[in-house]
Amino acid sequence: MVVRPFKGLRPREDMVEKVAAKPYDVVTTEEARKEAEKNPYTFYRVTRPEINFDSEVDTQSDEVILKGKEILEMFQKEGVMILEDKPAFYIYRETMGDYSQIGIYATFSTKEYQEGKIKKHELTRKDKEDERAKHVQLLKAHAGPVFLMYRAKPEVDELIIKHTEKTPVYDYTDDSGVHHTLWVVKDENEVKEIEEAFKNINAFYIADGHHRAAAAARAAEAFAKENPGHTGKEEYNYFLAVLFPHNQLNILDYNRVVKDLNGLGEEEFIEKLKEKFLIEDAPESPYKPQTKHEFGMYLSGKWYKLTAKKGTYDENDVVSSLDVSILQENLLKPILGIENPRTDKRISFVGGIKGVKELQRLVDNGEFKVAFSMYPTSIEELLAVADEGKIMPPKSTWFEPKLKSGLVVHLI
């Protein structure tokens, strides 16, 4: 597989805490706007360029996206962000509490993505692909990295880890309590050694960022059409990602809250549940499932423990046996009438980083009627789904910690 060094555009060391920001899709426009009011160097001004205008602006207009490009160029011109003098790899460690993951910032082949060598487990929406591809084309940069993983290989993992013994260029803790450390590797022999090591890996897997990867491939096709001298070696043929070994990654639960009981009374609803689930009072409140095929349910101030009965899923089918599938096919769809969780406005999703108390709060304040806490999808389940070329239901995985935007940027 291709793991390619590049000249990263990155913040000056004393500016990294001001520039680096959360991914564009985990903050609202208003949250990004508030951050920019107190910090004019936040990378949200590039990834959420609408915050540079008043609230009535069309967020997807060329004018708005090109303003993001102007801000990025301004950061470079003013020395807030500096372009690496030669192609490099960037070793990156994130530490959250007792948990740590060490990966590598690099660029990856859109051709290998199109060929299915970079495997996915989620469907993408064309409108979101269009939106992201337009950002890449007008910005002429990959501003936020895709989150990739590979099946861990000790000799490769150790090669990456050895670089963490050197002096980092960034070493700071953000306001979420996540500690970020980055090392630059640009010695030509060391760069070549890393490139060679990954040639023996058979596949990469998208952990998070399916739309960013699809958009990068779409943008590459558009750039190629506009370039009569296209060779396949241009920067636009490669996209920005951080690659981690699979055994270091941390998937949290991705929980569900629903606004109503689809016209059912509470007793009627619970009776219907008994056909497919064993229902017990939860052993603790709030309740977080302790094993696969077990769910927490919060309804009218009370936590229940639901256990899927035999026959509600096919143990030999990697998708059918996912807890998110069991809940969707045996409860959300047939009982609550949620046919498509991707588009139904009656259901919302709550990342496990917020904890199960957040589910209880959302129901108690009357915004939602019922909540379901989930046991996390495993990394092995994700790999199995991707290897079989299958697709998980929407909102199956929540990876934490997230990757920052603006820490390293790939210019096209």
Rosetta blueprint (number, residue, H / E / L):
1 M L
2 V L
3 V L
4 R E
5 P L
6 F E
7 K L
8 G E
9 L E
10 R E
11 P E
12 R L
13 E H
14 D H
15 M H
16 V H
17 E H
18 K H
19 V H
20 A L
21 A E
22 K L
23 P L
24 Y H
25 D H
26 V H
27 V L
28 T L
29 T H
30 E H
31 E H
32 A H
33 R H
34 K H
35 E H
36 A H
37 E H
38 K H
39 N L
40 P L
41 Y L
42 T L
43 F L
44 Y H
45 R H
46 V H
47 T H
48 R L
49 P H
50 E H
51 I H
52 N H
53 F L
54 D L
55 S L
56 E L
57 V L
58 D L
59 T L
60 Q L
61 S L
62 D H
63 E H
64 V H
65 I H
66 L H
67 K H
68 G H
69 K H
70 E H
71 I H
72 L H
73 E H
74 M H
75 F H
76 Q H
77 K H
78 E L
79 G L
80 V L
81 M E
82 I E
83 L E
84 E L
85 D L
86 K L
87 P L
88 A E
89 F E
90 Y E
91 I E
92 Y E
93 R E
94 E E
95 T E
96 M E
97 G L
98 D L
99 Y E
100 S E
101 Q E
102 I E
103 G E
104 I E
105 Y E
106 A E
107 T E
108 F E
109 S E
110 T H
111 K H
112 E H
113 Y H
114 Q H
115 E L
116 G L
117 K L
118 I E
119 K E
120 K L
121 H L
122 E L
123 L L
124 T L
125 R L
126 K H
127 D H
128 K H
129 E H
130 D H
131 E H
132 R H
133 A H
134 K H
135 H H
136 V H
137 Q H
138 L H
139 L H
140 K L
141 A E
142 H E
143 A L
144 G L
145 P L
146 V E
147 F E
148 L E
149 M E
150 Y E
151 R L
152 A L
153 K L
154 P H
155 E H
156 V H
157 D H
158 E H
159 L H
160 I H
161 I H
162 K H
163 H H
164 T H
165 E H
166 K L
167 T L
168 P L
169 V L
170 Y E
171 D E
172 Y E
173 T E
174 D L
175 D L
176 S L
177 G L
178 V L
179 H E
180 H E
181 T E
182 L E
183 W E
184 V E
185 V E
186 K L
187 D L
188 E H
189 N H
190 E H
191 V H
192 K H
193 E H
194 I H
195 E H
196 E H
197 A H
198 F H
199 K L
200 N L
201 I L
202 N L
203 A L
204 F E
205 Y E
206 I E
207 A E
208 D E
209 G L
210 H H
211 H H
212 R H
213 A H
214 A H
215 A H
216 A H
217 A H
218 R H
219 A H
220 A H
221 E H
222 A H
223 F H
224 A H
225 K H
226 E H
227 N L
228 P L
229 G L
230 H L
231 T L
232 G L
233 K L
234 E L
235 E H
236 Y H
237 N H
238 Y E
239 F E
240 L E
241 A E
242 V E
243 L E
244 F E
245 P E
246 H H
247 N H
248 Q H
249 L L
250 N L
251 I E
252 L E
253 D L
254 Y E
255 N E
256 R E
257 V E
258 V E
259 K L
260 D L
261 L L
262 N L
263 G L
264 L L
265 G L
266 E H
267 E H
268 E H
269 F H
270 I H
271 E H
272 K H
273 L H
274 K L
275 E L
276 K L
277 F E
278 L E
279 I E
280 E E
281 D E
282 A L
283 P L
284 E L
285 S L
286 P L
287 Y L
288 K L
289 P L
290 Q L
291 T L
292 K L
293 H L
294 E E
295 F E
296 G E
297 M E
298 Y E
299 L E
300 S L
301 G L
302 K E
303 W E
304 Y E
305 K E
306 L E
307 T E
308 A E
309 K L
310 K L
311 G L
312 T L
313 Y L
314 D L
315 E L
316 N L
317 D L
318 V L
319 V L
320 S L
321 S L
322 L L
323 D H
324 V H
325 S H
326 I H
327 L H
328 Q H
329 E H
330 N H
331 L H
332 L H
333 K L
334 P L
335 I L
336 L L
337 G L
338 I L
339 E L
340 N L
341 P L
342 R L
343 T L
344 D L
345 K L
346 R L
347 I E
348 S E
349 F E
350 V E
351 G E
352 G H
353 I H
354 K H
355 G L
356 V H
357 K H
358 E H
359 L H
360 Q H
361 R H
362 L H
363 V H
364 D H
365 N L
366 G L
367 E L
368 F L
369 K L
370 V E
371 A E
372 F E
373 S E
374 M L
375 Y L
376 P L
377 T L
378 S L
379 I H
380 E H
381 E H
382 L H
383 L H
384 A H
385 V H
386 A H
387 D H
388 E L
389 G L
390 K L
391 I L
392 M L
393 P L
394 P L
395 K L
396 S L
397 T L
398 W E
399 F E
400 E L
401 P L
402 K L
403 L L
404 K L
405 S E
406 G L
407 L L
408 V L
409 V E
410 H E
411 L E
412 I L
